């Protein structure tokens, strides 16, 4: 399951609680940063502070997009890779984590 799939599942769960969440698939920092500032603002509006980046790898670098009130959900186990990282649910990477973390980020602004 990809990060986007997890985010979309969490979005559906949050919608049941009347929380509106946008999901953005962000496959390339370089491509995003090569776009105009207007485009970047349309994708990541500066007025939206509750942000959660979901990365099934290292969280390194995502802090530049999650702003002051956001967070990054990821796996910072640099020694785990390939077949070693089986059963991501055991390392806290599953739908419930995305849902709970999204709610926490949202509540930090209220």
N, C-alpha and C positions, 0 to 999 in steps of 0.2 A: 504494500500500500504506500502511495506517495504522500508527500507533505500536503499537496493540494487536495487529495482525497480526504485526508484527516481533517484539514481545515474546513472543507465543505460539510463533512459530517458534524463537526462542532458547530458550524453555522446553523445547520438545521436544528440542533438541540437548543441553541441559544434563541432561535426564532420562536420556539415553543414558550419561551419566557418573555416574549416581546422585546428581545434585544436585537437590534439591527446591526448586522456585521457584514462588512465587505470582505471578500476573499480576493486576493491578488496573487496570481502566479508570477513569480519573480525569478526566472531561470538564469538571468545574466546581469550581474552588477554593471559590467562594462557596457553592455548594450543600453541599459537603463540610463546610465550616466552620460552616454553619448547623445541622448535625446535633449530636446530643448527644455529650458526651465519651465515653460508653460506645460509641456507634456508631463514632466516629472510632478508638477503641482497637481495636475489632473488625476494622476495615479495615486500619489501620496499627499493629499492635501495637508498643508501645514497646520490647519486648525484641528485636525484629528490627532489627538494625543494618545488615545488608548490604542496601542498597536502591539501585536504579538507576531513575531517572526517565528516560523516553524521550520526547523532545519534538521534533517535526519543525519546530520554530521556535526562537525564543530560549529559552535556559535560565533566563532571569531569573525569579526567584520560586520555582523548584523547590527551591532549597537549603533552604527551610523544612521540606520533607518528606523529604529524603534523609538527614537526621541527620549525625553526624560521620564515619561510615565509608562513607557512600554516595557516589554520583556522579550526574551528570546528563549524558546523551548527547543533544546537540541541535545545532542549526545557529545559530551566532551571527553570521550574515552579514546585518546589518540592511538592506543595500542590495539584497539578492537577494529578489525576491518574484515571485509570479505566474509568467508564462511564462519568466522569467529562470532560475528554479530547476528546470531540466529535468535529468533524469538524476541523481536524488539519490544514486545509487551512487557517482558521481564526487566527491561531497562527503562521503564516508564514512558515508552513511546507508543501510545495508543489513543484512541478517540477520547476517552475520558480525560486524559491529561490535557489535551488541547482545549476541551470544554472548560475544565476547571481553571486552567491558566487564563483563558480568555475572560472568564468572569472576574477573576482576581484583578486583572489589568483594568477592566471596566470599572470595578468598584473603587480602585485607587484614585479615580478622578472625582468621585462623588463624596 
